Amino acid sequence: MNYAHIFGPVLSRRLGLSLGIDLTPEKNCTLNCVYCECGKTDSLTLNRLEYVPTDEVISELTRFLSSSPTLDFITFSGSGEPTLHTGIGDIIAFLHCEFPQYPIAVLTNSSLLSLSEVSTALFPADCIIPSLDAVSETVFLKINRPVRGLTSAHLIEGLRTFCEEYSGKKWLEVFIIEGMNDFPEELSLFRETLASLKVDRIQLNTLDRPGVVQSVRPVSYTRLTEIAQTLGPRVEVIASQRTAIQSACSKANLRERILATIRVRPSTAKDLETTLGIPHNEILHQIDRLVVDGMAIPKRGARGIFYVVKM
């Protein structure tokens, strides 16, 4: 069964087996981050709109979840910033009412958390995973390349207020890039800012899949561990911690599952094997067919060959 707005389930380092919801498939975002695995932002915007029909998303969720699949989370993530979608609160409310057995997570770049309508929409979610990649304005502009009018100070203040008001789980992600935000002055600003945020976890990550800017390089696990010790006792390293979790995905619709996954998350054959719970040889067979059919293309990354949907 084909889905336009949901994908997976996929393996998440933090959330286990997660069904993804993509509310901004045309890569509408408030940022154009140099490391983004989903590619360049097509529309850099602060305008909150119904980017995809809310009723279609709810219909797809109903069809998929009616069979009671095994899931650890339902996660709003995907191509762009999910809080740009004005219907995100309605979808969260629907899931809580109709499928309360599934915890809900939202991955956000934190840029819209200062808006009362956004915070109100997110309050019923079980887990919010905001991100913070820079404190100084100079580094913010270099890494996140925001829409005009969005500043680092504004983002941090909105994040701080939201974390004080939100009662669910708060796991803050800090993405470290070699030579861009890993130097002493920025790390000192990070330490001061992180100490003021009421979050449950602070998680350090780095580049795992090819980013928008090819020159962007990941930080080693050893260096991430050193940075974590510098930033304080609540900080943990989540990069390079891969756990094999068997997915409930059926083999029958494997081709569609692969396309749905690589459309929003470039993946190696090994990634797909782990995520979809399908033997490696079968994954390779399906990938080869997709490449021959012109539906997927290979891209070399730090961990090997990644596959993405051909646009």
Secondary structure, 3 states (H helix, E strand, C coil): CCCCCEEEEEEECCCEEEEEEECCCCCEECCCCCCCCCCCCCEECCCCECCCCHHHHHHHHHHHHCCCCCCCEEEEECCCCHHHECCHHHHHHHHHHHCCCCCEEEEECCCCCCCHHHHHHHCCCCEEEEECCCCCHHHHHHHCCCCCCCCHHHHHHHHHHHHHHCCCEEEEEEECECCCCCCHHHHHHHHHHHHCCCCCEEEEECCCCCCCCCCCCECCHHHHHHHHHHHCCCEEECCCCCCCCCCCCCCCCHHHHHHHHHHHCCECHHHHHHHHCCCHHHHHHHHHHHHHCCCEEEEEECCEEEEEECC
